[in-house]
Amino acid sequence: MALKIAILDSGLSQHYALPQIAINQRKHFILDQDGNILENEEISDQYGHGTAVTFLIAQGCLKRKLDIEISVFRLFNGEETDEKILLYALDKLLSEKVDIIHISAGITCYTNNDLYEVCFEHQKRGTLIISAFDNLGSVSYPAAFPFVVGVDGSALCRRTEEYVYIESGVVNILGFGSKQRLPWINQTWEYVSGSSFAAPYITVLAGEFKTLNPQLGVREFLDFLRKKAKYCKNFQSTVCKLPETFLPHKALIFPYNKEQQTLIHYRNMLKFEIQIVADCKETGLVGKNVGKNGIDFLIQNIDKVDWTLSFDTVILGHTKLLSQLVGRDWISEIFCKCLKWKKNLFSYDDLSDYREEIQEMKKNGLKVYWSSLVSEVDKEHYMNKLFQLSVPTVAVVGTGSKQGKFTLQLQFKNFMEKLGYKVGFLSSEPNGELFGAHKVIPFGYGSAENIHEKEFIMAVNYALHEIELKNRPDLLLMGSQSHTVPLSMGNLGFYPVYQHGFILAGDPDAFILCIGPDDDITYIQRTIKYLDSVVYGKTLALVLFPFRNEAPSSTLATHLTRITEDEAIETIENLRKESLLPVYCPNIFDKDIEKLCEEIIDFF
């Protein structure tokens, strides 16, 4: 009985005959103006791609004297494959008995699980799916699905039938991706290269395997490929397992800094209660009333806190600099207090050097969490491939530090959700998860020290993909850290390397640029030009943070001085003239957050 192979591609040239090969089916699927799929038998290739792919499969099967029937499904004419048509064709094939499905095409993002499910159903029925990866290097589907044999082109293979077997990667096979002379349209032959023309050689091997083992499936076929490979490559995973996050019920926060200030100001967004705000006496803040209205909490001296109170968690802000300045190891001291009084610990600083203390906490049934910047995804496993995002992505960036970027993200997220939009949130602040961020990649103060830039890009990209996949948002929001372009040259400390990687990883469609009242207009314009050119996104608006940053010499704390409403209006007008962009200031004008959200909605 003939082996049935379905080829999903751009069709087959009418000038090309397949000697000794039966064409079992001819199907052409196309979308009409209303998005409905029309079907006919016109498979004439207008592009050439499908003709070349079909030739390689037919030629290889004939050389091995395999008895095959080919079904030609014409899905595209040169442009990217439409997910709806691909899904329709695969679904249609479920009603027919095919042994192998070949797809030298795919999509770089998929919007629902239907494609996954239909491929999984084929696998359950014993059908082998061979799919080429995207030639531009992205993760693509269905090639990346675990039950599909994904093929990529590689210079490691010098002959057409050579391939490398990948033991533990998203790519299964590296095949011959260099130039080949293949039949094209209009009775011509073209030199072509890429994964599309590496995959057919694996489909021929699938034909050989299925002829010998008609009842076996993809696992056995992969084992078959491993034994015949030029060599096998196995990647050792370097992924670190992060501690599990948790939410407090009642919390003590220490010390009082900008991250902790956000917790107090927006505690209505928190799912826990702040019971105590504490600091050390050296900051000069002990005894001060703090909060949005200045009367919410009285800052207590950390040395005089009553640890018998009912708070269950200490939220420990950044303390390394404070420890150096006052000569006390605050992390060690807080660990001791937590162990003594049975309190959980949520830290903004990396605690990985405090292994003994962490073990003691766990032995006593206490929770410890810190948002560490380590890669949760192995770039070797993904072979440097990145995910393309399918939903609109907005990035909040800034020209400097202490500009209310995180506050703006919370305001934006809150208002969009009130309008009924589902917002996926990637935060770069260590307290992001306390506000419901779906993922946190901290790379601000003291964070981005132990990760390579490429690993960082992969970690951010993978986090956004995870949010998209698990939460199905209408919009992705990602918040960056201080500065976007260098203020000056000559020192690595001034280079926003990770901010650059953050933008590359997310490829945002739109940017909101946060600025200060004293920012140099030339620097703002440089930043806008960079944002409008580094990826394909566009700067949509500026947001003015109406505070001047002042640090009194008598304390360790930073003091912010609010500008007047008249000053804000004058600054906004000047910025509008110079930047030709809308400028908002939600901290002074309440309606501005609504206007900003409308700006984003209109853009998309």
C-alpha positions, 0 to 999 in steps of 0.5 A: 500500500502506497505511503501517503505524504501531504505537502503544505506549501505554495503548490506545484508548477504546471510545467513540472511533472512527477515521474512515477509519483501519483498526485492523490489530492490537489487542494488550494485554500484561500481567504476571501474578503470576509475572511472565509476560506474558499477551496478549489483544485488550482495548485499551480505554483505562482512562487516556486517554493512548493515546486522545489520542496515537492521535487526534493521529496519526490526525488528522494523517495524515488531514489529509495524506491519508496511507494508513495502518493503525494497530496499537494495543498497550496496554502500561500503565494510567497507571503507569510503563511496565514494561521487560519489557512494552515489550521484549516488544512491540518484540520481537514487532513484529520479526516483522511489517512496520511502517514506524513505531513510536510510543512516547509513553512509556518508562523512565528506566533500563534494566537490560540491553542488550536494549532497545537491541538490539531498537531497533537491529534495528528501525532496521537494518530501516528502521523509524522509532521516534519516542519521547517523553522523560520529562516529569519531565526525566530521560534516558529510553529508548528516546528517548535511543538514538542511532537513535531520534527523541527528542522533548521538549516546549518553550515555544519552540514556539507552534503545534502543528506547530512544532518545533526541530531539535537538531543535536547533543543527546541530544534530537533534537526540541523540539516543542509541549509546551503545553496541548492539548484532546484526547479522553480516556476516558468520552467526555470531552475534557481539557487535557493537555500534555507531550512525550507530545503533542508526539511525535505531530506528529513521527510524522505527519511520519514518515508523510509521509516514509515515504510518499515514501521507503519505503526510507530510514531514520532518518538521512535522516528526521532530515535531512528534519526539519532542513530543515522545522524552525522553526529548528535549534539547535547546541550547541558542546561544552565537554567537556575531554579528561582525561589517561589514567590508568595504574598504576605497577609500583613507586612513590615516594610524596611527601609523607606525608599522609592520602591517602598513608597510606591507600596504605600501610595498604591496600597489599594492595589495590594492584596495584603495590609501594610502594618509597619513602615520602618527605617534606621535613624541615620536616614533622618526619616524616623518619626516622619509621617508618610503616604499619599496624603502625608499622614498614612504611616509614622516611620518607626525606628527599626531597632524599636519595632515590636516584633510580637505584632501580627505582621507575617512578612518583612518586605526588605528593600535595597539595603546594600548601600545603606549597610555600607554607609551605616556599618551594619549588615541589614540583610543578616540582621533581618534574617536573625529577626525573622528566624527569632520571631517567625516572620517570612522574608520578601527581599528586593536584594539578591539573597543567594549568598545567604544559603545557611540563613535560607536553609534555617528559614525553610527548616522553620517553615518560613518563606524566603523570596527575592527577585533574582536576575538569572535566566529561567530559559536556556538559550542553548536549548532555543539555539538563540531563537526568540519568540515573536509576540502576537499582541500589542506591546507598550514599553514605559521607558525614561530619560533618568532615574526617579521619574515615576516610571513604575507609578505610571505603569500601575496607573496605566494598567489600572485604568486599562483594566477598568476599561475592560482590557486584560493587561499582561504586565512585565515589571523590572522592579523587584516589588512588581509581583506584589502589585500583580505583575505576571513576571519580574525581570529586575535589572535596576539598582544592584541587579544586572551583575551576573547575567550576560546581555544575550542571556538577559535578552532571552530571559525577557523575551521568554518572560513576555512569551510566557505571559502571552501564552498563559494569560492571553492578554489584550495588551502587553505592558513592559517597564524599563529602568532609568536612562535609555541612551547614554548621557555621556561616553567614556564609562561603562557605568553610563551605558544603558546596556540592559535597557537596550537589551530589554527593548530588543527582547520585547520589540515594543510597538509603542513607547511612553517616554518619562521625562523630568522637568529639568531634562535637556531637550537635546537629550530628550530628542536623542532618546526619541530618535533612538526609540523610533529607530532601534526596533519598529515601534514608535514613541507615542507620548511623553509623560512629565514627572513634576518633581525635582530631585534634591538630596539634602546633605544632612540625611541619606534620603533623597528629597523630591520637590514638586513643581507648581501647576504653572511651571508644569503647564509651561514645561509641557507647552515647550516640550510639545513644541520641541518634540511634536508629541503629546505630553501628559502629567498625570501627577498634576492633571488627573484626566491625563492618564485617561488621555494617555490610555486613549492615545494608546487605544487609538494607535492600536 
